[in-house]
Amino acid sequence: MIGFIGGGNMAEALIRGLIKEGKKNIIVSEPVEERRRYIENCYGVKTTPSNTEVVSLSDIVVLAVKPQNIKEVLEEIKDAVTEKHTVVSIAAGIPLSLFQKYLKTDKLIRAMPNLAATVGEAMTVLALCECLEMKVVAPVREIFMGVGKVITLPEHYMNLVTALSGSGPGFLCYVLEEFINVAIESGFPENIAGELMIQTFIGTAKLLDSGLPPDKIRQKVTSPGGTTEAGLKVLSQGSLREILLKTIQEATKKAQELSTMGG
């Protein structure tokens, strides 16, 4: 049985992926009754208001709660978690050391998916407690492979991962919004500006998905003396990289601050 503590958007995406793969032994704890009914009706899985009930019925427990709520949840479930349990956390910034402090299991995994899980295209990074056997890790990888791609990295990368791929969809969409705003300011109607730039981003993403690296796509679009070259000169002379670096540094710093909640 796979249990979810928290029934928010990310938990729902993972549940949808599991159902699609034919896995139905799922239980979800969620404090909001309306949300419980929604999950039950949409996915046919068992729900409960009790976090400890989820633990008692599950082999794998996914902690899908906000970082600021993680200590409260751990206090609640610590006596119910045993050596048989694999506990997976998707709470941004919270280190494995906190879970080791509270829980009587060494089978601990930290995961950072992103919002694209809701459309089956997430980039998820896993960080593992040392010496975990593949038979423990494999079923957890399957959970996240149901919503996209999965890689494993040492835990010291996780705050940077949170900034890059966890927050990445938000940063990329901010850039897209600015492209749309520029198109509108240049004279396009709002609906046309949106369609023009959104499809350009989608098409570029599909080119990347075909295996073409970003620099090759850029080179294919850039003709000597052409419009792309003229625009790229402005981009390269500006402070884009500096802005991006500061953006990632600030997001990473925030992830590090969240880790102090485990203090």
PAKELUM-609621 format. One record per residue (C-alpha): residue number from 1; x, y, z. Coordinates in nm, 4 decimals. Layout:
! PAKELUM-609621
> num|px|py|pz
> NUM|X|Y|Z
...
END
This chain:
! PAKELUM-609621
> num|px|py|pz
> 1|0.0000|0.0000|0.0000
> 2|0.1216|0.3495|-0.0881
> 3|0.0109|0.6233|0.1495
> 4|0.0047|0.9983|0.0988
> 5|-0.0015|1.2412|0.3885
> 6|-0.1447|1.5497|0.2243
> 7|-0.3799|1.5518|-0.0713
> 8|-0.2731|1.8672|-0.2550
> 9|-0.1858|1.9213|-0.6198
> 10|0.1447|1.7318|-0.6183
> 11|-0.0029|1.4358|-0.4320
> 12|-0.2905|1.4318|-0.6806
> 13|-0.0483|1.4291|-0.9745
> 14|0.1418|1.1346|-0.8251
> 15|-0.1822|0.9495|-0.7522
> 16|-0.2973|1.0058|-1.1102
> 17|0.0320|0.8643|-1.2370
> 18|0.0008|0.5578|-1.0142
> 19|-0.3580|0.4940|-1.1249
> 20|-0.2494|0.5223|-1.4879
> 21|0.0118|0.2525|-1.4202
> 22|-0.2558|0.0264|-1.2724
> 23|-0.1663|0.0745|-0.9056
> 24|-0.4770|0.1136|-0.6902
> 25|-0.3636|0.0254|-0.3363
> 26|-0.3465|0.3881|-0.2290
> 27|-0.4610|0.5743|0.0813
> 28|-0.4562|0.9510|0.1313
> 29|-0.4900|1.1592|0.4471
> 30|-0.6271|1.5079|0.3975
> 31|-0.7733|1.7407|0.6641
> 32|-1.0256|1.9102|0.4327
> 33|-1.3367|1.6972|0.3886
> 34|-1.4299|1.8487|0.0519
> 35|-1.0839|1.7670|-0.0818
> 36|-1.1093|1.4085|0.0496
> 37|-1.4388|1.3586|-0.1315
> 38|-1.2894|1.4996|-0.4505
> 39|-0.9926|1.2586|-0.4392
> 40|-1.2175|0.9613|-0.3619
> 41|-1.4598|1.0451|-0.6418
> 42|-1.1924|1.1200|-0.9034
> 43|-0.9511|0.8346|-0.8341
> 44|-1.1404|0.5711|-0.6366
> 45|-0.8809|0.5593|-0.3581
> 46|-0.9358|0.5442|0.0164
> 47|-0.9096|0.8714|0.2075
> 48|-0.8991|0.9551|0.5759
> 49|-0.8470|1.2580|0.8009
> 50|-0.5950|1.0528|1.0037
> 51|-0.2237|1.0649|0.9225
> 52|-0.1505|0.7748|1.1561
> 53|-0.4060|0.5593|0.9751
> 54|-0.2157|0.6174|0.6523
> 55|0.1075|0.5063|0.8185
> 56|-0.0490|0.1973|0.9751
> 57|-0.1867|0.0777|0.6402
> 58|0.1090|0.1667|0.4152
> 59|0.4513|0.0316|0.3250
> 60|0.5572|0.3517|0.1459
> 61|0.4537|0.6839|0.3014
> 62|0.4820|1.0006|0.0910
> 63|0.4905|1.3204|0.2951
> 64|0.3233|1.5689|0.0610
> 65|0.2929|1.8595|0.3034
> 66|0.4335|2.2109|0.3129
> 67|0.7763|2.2589|0.4761
> 68|0.6277|2.4662|0.7570
> 69|0.3994|2.1750|0.8522
> 70|0.6571|1.8968|0.8398
> 71|0.7607|1.8959|1.2076
> 72|0.3998|1.8836|1.3228
> 73|0.3345|1.5840|1.0967
> 74|0.6509|1.4051|1.2110
> 75|0.5546|1.4536|1.5753
> 76|0.2170|1.3008|1.4971
> 77|0.3380|0.9937|1.3060
> 78|0.6729|0.9185|1.4734
> 79|0.5374|0.6422|1.6977
> 80|0.3515|0.4786|1.4086
> 81|0.6516|0.4589|1.1730
> 82|0.8547|0.1379|1.2025
> 83|1.1534|-0.0197|1.0303
> 84|0.9235|-0.1660|0.7635
> 85|0.8255|0.1775|0.6327
> 86|0.9857|0.3670|0.3480
> 87|0.9245|0.7384|0.4016
> 88|0.9490|0.9811|0.1095
> 89|0.9359|1.3587|0.1562
> 90|0.8582|1.6114|-0.1156
> 91|0.8789|1.9082|0.1244
> 92|1.1172|2.1652|-0.0224
> 93|1.4334|2.2342|0.1735
> 94|1.3790|1.9811|0.4528
> 95|1.6894|1.7616|0.4995
> 96|1.6978|1.3866|0.5545
> 97|1.8626|1.4477|0.8917
> 98|1.5319|1.5769|1.0295
> 99|1.3520|1.2562|0.9372
> 100|1.6337|1.0516|1.0891
> 101|1.5848|1.2479|1.4101
> 102|1.2135|1.1658|1.4341
> 103|1.1566|0.8305|1.2636
> 104|1.2539|0.4739|1.3463
> 105|1.3435|0.3778|0.9904
> 106|1.6539|0.4192|0.7765
> 107|1.4508|0.3890|0.4569
> 108|1.4277|0.7624|0.3943
> 109|1.4164|0.9388|0.0585
> 110|1.3929|1.3060|-0.0266
> 111|1.2287|1.3951|-0.3588
> 112|1.1932|1.7188|-0.5521
> 113|0.9439|1.6978|-0.8400
> 114|0.7984|2.0038|-1.0100
> 115|0.4603|2.1301|-1.1284
> 116|0.4976|1.9573|-1.4656
> 117|0.4073|1.6376|-1.2774
> 118|0.0462|1.7457|-1.3301
> 119|0.0898|1.6829|-1.7043
> 120|0.3234|1.3840|-1.6728
> 121|0.6402|1.5777|-1.7615
> 122|0.8080|1.6410|-1.4257
> 123|1.1779|1.6451|-1.3582
> 124|1.2183|1.4709|-1.0221
> 125|1.5436|1.4430|-0.8294
> 126|1.5813|1.1882|-0.5488
> 127|1.8301|1.2019|-0.2610
> 128|1.8719|0.8820|-0.0613
> 129|1.9864|0.7860|0.2831
> 130|2.3171|0.6024|0.2569
> 131|2.3233|0.2301|0.1791
> 132|1.9607|0.2000|0.0688
> 133|1.9056|-0.1208|-0.1262
> 134|1.7669|-0.1035|-0.4796
> 135|1.4639|-0.3083|-0.3730
> 136|1.3726|-0.0136|-0.1474
> 137|1.4494|0.2597|-0.4005
> 138|1.2936|0.0968|-0.7093
> 139|0.9255|0.1261|-0.6069
> 140|0.9804|0.4900|-0.5081
> 141|1.1383|0.5635|-0.8460
> 142|0.8316|0.4062|-1.0086
> 143|0.6021|0.6492|-0.8261
> 144|0.7833|0.9471|-0.9761
> 145|0.8504|0.7882|-1.3160
> 146|0.4725|0.7829|-1.3542
> 147|0.4810|1.1632|-1.3822
> 148|0.8039|1.2250|-1.5758
> 149|1.1789|1.1699|-1.5562
> 150|1.3758|1.0757|-1.2436
> 151|1.7423|1.1070|-1.1507
> 152|1.9284|1.0511|-0.8224
> 153|2.1819|1.2976|-0.6799
> 154|2.3680|1.3437|-0.3500
> 155|2.1615|1.5404|-0.1003
> 156|2.3924|1.8436|-0.1005
> 157|2.2553|1.9297|-0.4462
> 158|1.8914|1.9371|-0.3353
> 159|1.8554|2.3042|-0.2424
> 160|2.0008|2.4002|-0.5804
> 161|1.7725|2.1454|-0.7489
> 162|1.4770|2.3067|-0.5705
> 163|1.5756|2.6435|-0.7181
> 164|1.6494|2.5177|-1.0709
> 165|1.3931|2.2511|-1.1556
> 166|1.1525|2.2859|-0.8628
> 167|1.0999|2.6591|-0.9160
> 168|1.2014|2.6475|-1.2829
> 169|0.8484|2.6390|-1.4290
> 170|0.7687|2.9601|-1.2422
> 171|1.0816|3.1351|-1.3681
> 172|1.0296|3.0221|-1.7279
> 173|0.6664|3.1335|-1.7221
> 174|0.7707|3.4736|-1.5891
> 175|0.9948|3.5087|-1.8959
> 176|0.7044|3.3959|-2.1160
> 177|0.4761|3.6545|-1.9540
> 178|0.7300|3.9262|-2.0325
> 179|0.7516|3.8136|-2.3972
> 180|0.3722|3.8351|-2.4164
> 181|0.3754|4.1809|-2.2552
> 182|0.6364|4.3005|-2.5062
> 183|0.4235|4.1672|-2.7921
> 184|0.1195|4.3527|-2.6559
> 185|0.3172|4.6756|-2.6110
> 186|0.4401|4.6346|-2.9697
> 187|0.0827|4.6386|-3.0982
> 188|-0.0520|4.2816|-3.0878
> 189|-0.3955|4.2124|-2.9374
> 190|-0.3589|4.0280|-2.6046
> 191|-0.5063|3.6987|-2.7293
> 192|-0.2834|3.6928|-3.0382
> 193|0.0255|3.7828|-2.8340
> 194|-0.0463|3.4961|-2.5962
> 195|-0.1075|3.2420|-2.8724
> 196|0.2018|3.3540|-3.0625
> 197|0.4444|3.3247|-2.7723
> 198|0.2943|3.0216|-2.5963
> 199|0.3090|2.8177|-2.9163
> 200|0.6648|2.9389|-2.9741
> 201|0.7625|2.8092|-2.6291
> 202|0.5785|2.4785|-2.6863
> 203|0.7422|2.4303|-3.0251
> 204|1.0863|2.5080|-2.8841
> 205|1.0287|2.2596|-2.5998
> 206|0.9417|1.9919|-2.8568
> 207|1.2588|2.0687|-3.0509
> 208|1.4537|2.0181|-2.7290
> 209|1.2615|1.6970|-2.6629
> 210|1.3635|1.5698|-3.0071
> 211|1.7238|1.5675|-2.8863
> 212|1.8495|1.8962|-3.0271
> 213|2.0592|2.0807|-2.7661
> 214|1.9762|2.4479|-2.6987
> 215|2.2873|2.5845|-2.8698
> 216|2.2113|2.3891|-3.1901
> 217|1.8546|2.5210|-3.2002
> 218|1.9849|2.8743|-3.1502
> 219|2.2378|2.8279|-3.4317
> 220|1.9692|2.6923|-3.6673
> 221|1.7536|3.0003|-3.6062
> 222|2.0406|3.2487|-3.6299
> 223|2.1327|3.3559|-3.9827
> 224|2.4317|3.5891|-4.0342
> 225|2.3036|3.9448|-4.0489
> 226|1.9502|3.8308|-3.9618
> 227|1.6893|3.9293|-3.7048
> 228|1.7791|3.6629|-3.4471
> 229|2.1449|3.7641|-3.4571
> 230|2.0484|4.1278|-3.4011
> 231|1.8333|4.0395|-3.1009
> 232|2.0904|3.8007|-2.9542
> 233|2.3522|4.0765|-2.9597
> 234|2.1313|4.2786|-2.7265
> 235|2.0718|3.9785|-2.4994
> 236|2.4414|3.8950|-2.4803
> 237|2.5366|4.2556|-2.4011
> 238|2.2819|4.2798|-2.1205
> 239|2.2898|4.1319|-1.7721
> 240|2.0675|3.8289|-1.8380
> 241|2.3133|3.5750|-1.6962
> 242|2.3755|3.7917|-1.3913
> 243|2.0000|3.8213|-1.3309
> 244|1.9524|3.4456|-1.3703
> 245|2.2426|3.3740|-1.1364
> 246|2.0992|3.6034|-0.8701
> 247|1.7542|3.4497|-0.9182
> 248|1.8858|3.0984|-0.8580
> 249|2.1039|3.2113|-0.5675
> 250|1.8068|3.3731|-0.3918
> 251|1.5835|3.0697|-0.4479
> 252|1.8595|2.8388|-0.3210
> 253|1.9062|3.0598|-0.0156
> 254|1.5337|3.0321|0.0575
> 255|1.5526|2.6522|0.0314
> 256|1.8409|2.6603|0.2793
> 257|1.6312|2.8757|0.5139
> 258|1.3496|2.6218|0.4921
> 259|1.5953|2.3544|0.6025
> 260|1.6339|2.5340|0.9363
> 261|1.2741|2.4395|1.0121
> 262|1.4207|2.1032|1.0946
> 263|1.6432|2.2628|1.3542
END
